[in-house]
Amino acid sequence: MDSAASVHYLTTNLFRFQQSGYLCDTLIVVDDGQVSAHSAVLAAVSPMFKQVLRNSYQQPLQHIVALPGIQVVVVEVIIQLMYTGKIIIPRANHCTLTTIISAIRDLGIKLHITRYV
């Protein structure tokens, strides 16, 4: 069994689930939209999400997290990073590497850069 292939298979499928909304239990609400995700993935990658979700008093299996001041395109990039370990910056207004890095720091996500592509 190839563990790297297994991890890639897992992360790829989890990201596909997130993209389709399958089994997502958290709604992230931002200034200009919303994004669904899996609380386990969010909490595993971000101490901020871990704390917020631990203290969530929403219905069981339904969390709502508000992130004012962040654009939906930035959250989508960060969600993709959380699920896949990759950052792809779209050509959109308000979505720059600086904006993304600032939001990543605000969420407490630790980046371990191993190479540039």
For each residue, the residues with C-beta under 8 A, 3 or more apart:
1: 6
2: 5 6
3: 6 7
4: 7 8
5: 2 8 9
6: 1 2 3 9 10
7: 3 4 10 11
8: 4 5 11 12
9: 5 6 12 13
10: 6 7 13 14
11: 7 8 14 15 83 84 85
12: 8 9 15 16 84
13: 9 10 16 17
14: 10 11 17 18 38 41 83
15: 11 12 18 19 80 83 84
16: 12 13 19 20 22
17: 13 14 20 21 22 23 24 38
18: 14 15 21 22 24 36 37 38 41 79 83
19: 15 16
20: 16 17
21: 17 18 24 36
22: 16 17 18
23: 17 38
24: 17 18 21 27 36 37 38
25: 38 39 61 62 63
26: 36 37 38 39 42 53 63 64 65
27: 24 34 35 36 62 63 64 65
28: 34 35 36 37 65 67 75 79
29: 34 64 65 66 67
30: 33 34 35 66 67 68 70 71 72 74 75
31: 68 69 70 71 72
32: 71 72
33: 30 72
34: 27 28 29 30 72
35: 27 28 30 72 75 76 79
36: 18 21 24 26 27 28
37: 18 24 26 28 41 42 79 82
38: 14 17 18 23 24 25 26 41 42
39: 25 26 42 43 49 53 63
40: 43 44
41: 14 18 37 38 44 45 82 83
42: 26 37 38 39 45 46 49 50 53 82
43: 39 40 46 49 50 53 54
44: 40 41 50
45: 41 42 49 82 109
46: 42 43 49 50 82 107 108 109
47: 50 51 108
48: 51 52 106 107 108
49: 39 42 43 45 46 52 53 65 107
50: 42 43 44 46 47 53 54
51: 47 48 54 55
52: 48 49 55 56 65
53: 26 39 42 43 49 50 56 63 65
54: 43 50 51
55: 51 52
56: 52 53 63 64 65
57:
58: 62 63 64
59: 62
60:
61: 25
62: 25 27 58 59
63: 25 26 27 39 53 56 58
64: 26 27 29 56 58
65: 26 27 28 29 49 52 53 56
66: 29 30
67: 28 29 30 70 75
68: 30 31
69: 31
70: 30 31 67 74 75 103
71: 30 31 32 74 75 94 95 99
72: 30 31 32 33 34 35 75 76
73: 76 77 90 92 94 95
74: 30 70 71 77 78 94 95 99 100 103
75: 28 30 35 67 70 71 72 78 79 103
76: 35 72 73 79 80 90
77: 73 74 80 81 87 88 89 90 95 100
78: 74 75 81 82 100 103 104 107 109
79: 18 28 35 37 75 76 82 83
80: 15 76 77 83 84 86 87 88
81: 77 78 84 85 86 87 104 109
82: 37 41 42 45 46 78 79 109
83: 11 14 15 18 41 79 80
84: 11 12 15 80 81
85: 11 81
86: 80 81
87: 77 80 81 100
88: 77 80
89: 77 95 96 97 100
90: 73 76 77 95
91:
92: 73 95
93:
94: 71 73 74 99
95: 71 73 74 77 89 90 92 99 100
96: 89 99 100
97: 89 100 101
98: 101 102
99: 71 74 94 95 96 102 103
100: 74 77 78 87 89 95 96 97 103 104
101: 97 98 104 105
102: 98 99 105 106
103: 70 74 75 78 99 100 106 107
104: 78 81 100 101 107 109 111
105: 101 102 108 109
106: 48 102 103
107: 46 48 49 78 103 104
108: 46 47 48 105
109: 45 46 78 81 82 104 105
110:
111: 104
112:
113: 116
114:
115:
116: 113
117:
